[in-house]
């Protein structure tokens, strides 16, 4: 039988009123400190994970994980510098290590105009291989056109921001004007659908059309495009895949003498990803503060319990119990309190996370945070790690206060009131 564990259980289950007048509030405060601290830590981690992944997925939805394009296009953002993207090049990119999907795109600047308003936008031409999953998840009205690389349907997809400024809706027809070497060219399009991602820097300018249309407006042949967008299988290994692409593609030339180059989404949108990386620092600060709160309340509670049980400690020592045995008894008692606090904290945190996930009760300003509700993502591995780390840290810091027991003398303690 584990004697310290047995005594700790008896102390923890002792509900005698006259013995618990002091320790009951201390135990409750200590339990609440651990529970609230853990709940805040779990919610913080889940919110940050959800926020980072939601924003990352939105940025990736517009620019994919890796872009392969003309060297001058990636360096100067000049959209009129094409590169050859024929079937053989698409196969080379598609068979690259870590790449799961490849799609071509072509960019063309233009102006959308109604009778009363006009708006400068960037037409993004995409082909039949375009992965519309991201746009489909953010559709407001209408539907996504069937994009083609061989013919034009004269249908476009615009954002809600554009629709509000131009005062148009799905199904409306709208004129677009393009300025090129041959002068101004006009096209009439039908608005097939409207999307909204709340990522303002993209919603304000990005309009989707056929790859065929964008090529013809640029005056390019059927094997030219602004570039290709690549999706990787594992975002955590993006650097490895990008390195393979650099060695395979960079500094090579196409049949027209254009030089290929690659950039990852982190290189294309450094400000957003730097901002997201800063969130990690906030989480570490919150974890440190909440752990400190839990630890302080546990130390205070343990000291109060030891002082209240001074007579019992003296009796145990008089009966032959060593200081280590008595210390282990109170450490087991502290473990019971911490364990109860962890269970309450888990239940509280998961309940609030589930409430937010199902109802979106906590709202955000999409103009500032790019999302209209607080996103949450449950990561069971990190939740388990937080529980284990909180238990281990709390138990470790309680070792030093438990040595107070060694200064309690049996003869004096049994007369302690």
Beta strands, then each sheet from edge to edge (+ up, - down):
strand 1: 66-70
strand 2: 83-84
strand 3: 99-113
strand 4: 118-126
strand 5: 139-142
strand 6: 155-159
strand 7: 173-180
strand 8: 183-195
strand 9: 206-210
strand 10: 224-225
strand 11: 227-232
strand 12: 260-264
sheet 1: 5+ 8- 7+ 3- 11+ 1- 12+
sheet 2: 2+ 10-
sheet 3: 5+ 8- 7+ 3- 4+ 9+
sheet 4: 5+ 8- 6-
end
